[in-house]
């Protein structure tokens, strides 16, 4: 077995058939690591340095099958894992490396989380025999739930891998790529640390890492998380495969309401990293272009005027007070969105019959109560997103920039309760003009402009 040093973040990892290359500030070791040694590496891992969330999937099951059926050629079938360590010592000429992982944001397994999960599950599958134990493994869907079983059955796994009768399994070879500093000089170490985030981004982009996952890894959602209701924040899917029932794009679409107020009502010109001016999204874009909603948000949060990159944590830190204030407003918007959901049928029913619209009737005809977008609580009537988007966006009229901060002019919930019915004719006309088609309503600039003007008038007339 590989030797674990006294530190909980240190492991001695022997390589087989290794070659060493020198590239810039890094030394790259390419080789094979026996399964029994890789098992010890897993003990230290939480995959924090790997931006992608590793979950049980068809991919991990295929990797497990390869270990089971084609173990002798597994290094050819698998790309293996990529490891980085800023504190590495080569112990002898046989490519034994003592690795210490100090900053878990950039050290440990950078790429290959799904391989790691599959390898770990494979080892457990060889050890667990009782039906309830096998059921626990089957239900362990992600790396964190797997690690609970890893710790629970650690002794049994260790004994299995030490047993000479299991030598063929214990010595299955895993392809591993290791990046370490080329020397111990401060200059080289600093360059190596600066290189790792580039490697993380490049390797995971090659693996089609989603933009939201990378944005989350860079800390671009941290301020948003602060202002959300705790239960809602837990249900947002901030990165791919991390669970959560609400796509972060739904929240960012709402975020552009206060962000647009900030950007439109100040003289400040925001610049992206490459120098291009960042413009506001149009109301229609917030409805029908989740990619634009996310990408423009990332550009804004990475703008030198808005965020600064912290080399110690490899995350962006929000420093712009105006943007902070806009994101604080976002904390109110999911609840406001659902208040609008509840109000719209009654507002419309002053002039027409909500349930008679085909888009509503067809959904209600399915016999299931519709669920609201952010709380997933049952609703009495179905309200399509395209019918909500122009109305929720009109609340921009109730926001202003005061001393550099975005603030409500009046309480939006009270405004909705007091003034909502006054928009009945305007709202009815908008929906009728588009034949009651939610897509056409949500994609028409006039829908947004009309309701926004009516909100402004209502506010001024109070």
FENHU-V851930 format. One record per residue. N is the residue number from 1. OMEGA is omega in whole degrees, -180 to 180 (NA if undefined). Layout:
n=N omega=OMEGA
n=N omega=OMEGA
//
This chain:
n=1 omega=174
n=2 omega=-177
n=3 omega=173
n=4 omega=178
n=5 omega=-178
n=6 omega=180
n=7 omega=179
n=8 omega=-179
n=9 omega=-175
n=10 omega=177
n=11 omega=173
n=12 omega=-172
n=13 omega=177
n=14 omega=177
n=15 omega=173
n=16 omega=174
n=17 omega=-172
n=18 omega=170
n=19 omega=-177
n=20 omega=-180
n=21 omega=178
n=22 omega=-176
n=23 omega=-179
n=24 omega=180
n=25 omega=-173
n=26 omega=165
n=27 omega=-179
n=28 omega=177
n=29 omega=178
n=30 omega=-179
n=31 omega=-177
n=32 omega=-180
n=33 omega=-180
n=34 omega=-178
n=35 omega=-177
n=36 omega=177
n=37 omega=178
n=38 omega=177
n=39 omega=180
n=40 omega=176
n=41 omega=180
n=42 omega=-179
n=43 omega=-178
n=44 omega=-167
n=45 omega=166
n=46 omega=179
n=47 omega=-180
n=48 omega=-179
n=49 omega=179
n=50 omega=-174
n=51 omega=-178
n=52 omega=175
n=53 omega=-178
n=54 omega=-179
n=55 omega=174
n=56 omega=-176
n=57 omega=176
n=58 omega=-179
n=59 omega=-179
n=60 omega=179
n=61 omega=178
n=62 omega=178
n=63 omega=177
n=64 omega=178
n=65 omega=178
n=66 omega=178
n=67 omega=-178
n=68 omega=-170
n=69 omega=-175
n=70 omega=-175
n=71 omega=-177
n=72 omega=179
n=73 omega=-177
n=74 omega=-180
n=75 omega=178
n=76 omega=-176
n=77 omega=-174
n=78 omega=175
n=79 omega=176
n=80 omega=-176
n=81 omega=176
n=82 omega=-178
n=83 omega=173
n=84 omega=175
n=85 omega=178
n=86 omega=-179
n=87 omega=-175
n=88 omega=179
n=89 omega=175
n=90 omega=-170
n=91 omega=179
n=92 omega=-177
n=93 omega=-180
n=94 omega=176
n=95 omega=169
n=96 omega=-175
n=97 omega=172
n=98 omega=-174
n=99 omega=175
n=100 omega=-179
n=101 omega=-175
n=102 omega=179
n=103 omega=-172
n=104 omega=175
n=105 omega=-176
n=106 omega=-179
n=107 omega=-175
n=108 omega=-180
n=109 omega=179
n=110 omega=-178
n=111 omega=-178
n=112 omega=179
n=113 omega=179
n=114 omega=175
n=115 omega=-179
n=116 omega=179
n=117 omega=-179
n=118 omega=180
n=119 omega=179
n=120 omega=179
n=121 omega=178
n=122 omega=180
n=123 omega=179
n=124 omega=-179
n=125 omega=178
n=126 omega=-172
n=127 omega=-173
n=128 omega=-176
n=129 omega=-176
n=130 omega=-179
n=131 omega=-179
n=132 omega=177
n=133 omega=178
n=134 omega=178
n=135 omega=178
n=136 omega=179
n=137 omega=179
n=138 omega=-177
n=139 omega=179
n=140 omega=-169
n=141 omega=-176
n=142 omega=-173
n=143 omega=-177
n=144 omega=178
n=145 omega=174
n=146 omega=-177
n=147 omega=176
n=148 omega=178
n=149 omega=177
n=150 omega=-179
n=151 omega=-178
n=152 omega=-176
n=153 omega=-177
n=154 omega=-176
n=155 omega=-180
n=156 omega=179
n=157 omega=-180
n=158 omega=179
n=159 omega=179
n=160 omega=-176
n=161 omega=177
n=162 omega=-177
n=163 omega=-179
n=164 omega=-179
n=165 omega=180
n=166 omega=-175
n=167 omega=-177
n=168 omega=178
n=169 omega=-177
n=170 omega=-176
n=171 omega=169
n=172 omega=-175
n=173 omega=180
n=174 omega=177
n=175 omega=-178
n=176 omega=173
n=177 omega=-177
n=178 omega=175
n=179 omega=178
n=180 omega=177
n=181 omega=-178
n=182 omega=176
n=183 omega=-177
n=184 omega=-179
n=185 omega=-179
n=186 omega=-178
n=187 omega=-180
n=188 omega=-180
n=189 omega=179
n=190 omega=178
n=191 omega=180
n=192 omega=179
n=193 omega=178
n=194 omega=-179
n=195 omega=-172
n=196 omega=178
n=197 omega=176
n=198 omega=178
n=199 omega=179
n=200 omega=-177
n=201 omega=-177
n=202 omega=-177
n=203 omega=-177
n=204 omega=172
n=205 omega=177
n=206 omega=179
n=207 omega=177
n=208 omega=174
n=209 omega=-178
n=210 omega=-178
n=211 omega=-178
n=212 omega=180
n=213 omega=180
n=214 omega=178
n=215 omega=178
n=216 omega=-179
n=217 omega=-179
n=218 omega=174
n=219 omega=-174
n=220 omega=178
n=221 omega=-172
n=222 omega=-179
n=223 omega=177
n=224 omega=-177
n=225 omega=-178
n=226 omega=-171
n=227 omega=-179
n=228 omega=169
n=229 omega=-174
n=230 omega=-179
n=231 omega=179
n=232 omega=-180
n=233 omega=-180
n=234 omega=-178
n=235 omega=177
n=236 omega=174
n=237 omega=-177
n=238 omega=177
n=239 omega=-175
n=240 omega=175
n=241 omega=-178
n=242 omega=-175
n=243 omega=-176
n=244 omega=-175
n=245 omega=-176
n=246 omega=179
n=247 omega=-179
n=248 omega=178
n=249 omega=178
n=250 omega=179
n=251 omega=-178
n=252 omega=176
n=253 omega=177
n=254 omega=-178
n=255 omega=-178
n=256 omega=174
n=257 omega=178
n=258 omega=179
n=259 omega=178
n=260 omega=177
n=261 omega=-180
n=262 omega=-174
n=263 omega=-178
n=264 omega=-173
n=265 omega=176
n=266 omega=179
n=267 omega=-177
n=268 omega=177
n=269 omega=-178
n=270 omega=-178
n=271 omega=175
n=272 omega=-178
n=273 omega=-178
n=274 omega=175
n=275 omega=-179
n=276 omega=179
n=277 omega=179
n=278 omega=180
n=279 omega=176
n=280 omega=171
n=281 omega=173
n=282 omega=179
n=283 omega=-179
n=284 omega=179
n=285 omega=180
n=286 omega=180
n=287 omega=-168
n=288 omega=-179
n=289 omega=-180
n=290 omega=179
n=291 omega=179
n=292 omega=179
n=293 omega=-179
n=294 omega=-174
n=295 omega=179
n=296 omega=176
n=297 omega=179
n=298 omega=178
n=299 omega=-178
n=300 omega=-177
n=301 omega=178
n=302 omega=179
n=303 omega=180
n=304 omega=178
n=305 omega=-171
n=306 omega=-176
n=307 omega=175
n=308 omega=-177
n=309 omega=179
n=310 omega=-178
n=311 omega=-179
n=312 omega=-178
n=313 omega=-176
n=314 omega=177
n=315 omega=176
n=316 omega=179
n=317 omega=-179
n=318 omega=-177
n=319 omega=-176
n=320 omega=-175
n=321 omega=178
n=322 omega=178
n=323 omega=176
n=324 omega=-178
n=325 omega=178
n=326 omega=180
n=327 omega=175
n=328 omega=177
n=329 omega=-179
n=330 omega=179
n=331 omega=179
n=332 omega=-165
n=333 omega=176
n=334 omega=178
n=335 omega=178
n=336 omega=178
n=337 omega=-178
n=338 omega=173
n=339 omega=175
n=340 omega=178
n=341 omega=-178
n=342 omega=-173
n=343 omega=-169
n=344 omega=179
n=345 omega=179
n=346 omega=178
n=347 omega=-179
n=348 omega=-174
n=349 omega=174
n=350 omega=-177
n=351 omega=-176
n=352 omega=-180
n=353 omega=-175
n=354 omega=-174
n=355 omega=-180
n=356 omega=177
n=357 omega=-173
n=358 omega=-178
n=359 omega=178
n=360 omega=-176
n=361 omega=-178
n=362 omega=180
n=363 omega=-180
n=364 omega=180
n=365 omega=-180
n=366 omega=175
n=367 omega=178
n=368 omega=177
n=369 omega=177
n=370 omega=-180
n=371 omega=180
n=372 omega=-167
n=373 omega=-173
n=374 omega=180
n=375 omega=-178
n=376 omega=174
n=377 omega=-179
n=378 omega=177
n=379 omega=-180
n=380 omega=-178
n=381 omega=179
n=382 omega=177
n=383 omega=-178
n=384 omega=-180
n=385 omega=-179
n=386 omega=177
n=387 omega=-178
n=388 omega=-170
n=389 omega=-179
n=390 omega=-178
n=391 omega=-180
n=392 omega=-180
n=393 omega=-179
n=394 omega=177
n=395 omega=172
n=396 omega=180
n=397 omega=-177
n=398 omega=-180
n=399 omega=176
n=400 omega=175
n=401 omega=-178
n=402 omega=-178
n=403 omega=176
n=404 omega=-178
n=405 omega=176
n=406 omega=-178
n=407 omega=175
n=408 omega=174
n=409 omega=178
n=410 omega=-179
n=411 omega=-175
n=412 omega=-179
n=413 omega=176
n=414 omega=179
n=415 omega=180
n=416 omega=-179
n=417 omega=-176
n=418 omega=-171
n=419 omega=-174
n=420 omega=-177
n=421 omega=-179
n=422 omega=-180
n=423 omega=-174
n=424 omega=-177
n=425 omega=-179
n=426 omega=-178
n=427 omega=178
n=428 omega=-179
n=429 omega=-179
n=430 omega=-178
n=431 omega=180
n=432 omega=180
n=433 omega=-180
n=434 omega=176
n=435 omega=-179
n=436 omega=180
n=437 omega=-177
n=438 omega=-179
n=439 omega=-180
n=440 omega=178
n=441 omega=-177
n=442 omega=-177
n=443 omega=-179
n=444 omega=179
n=445 omega=-177
n=446 omega=178
n=447 omega=-178
n=448 omega=-177
n=449 omega=-178
n=450 omega=-178
n=451 omega=178
n=452 omega=179
n=453 omega=179
n=454 omega=177
n=455 omega=180
n=456 omega=-180
n=457 omega=180
n=458 omega=179
n=459 omega=-179
n=460 omega=-175
n=461 omega=-177
n=462 omega=NA
//
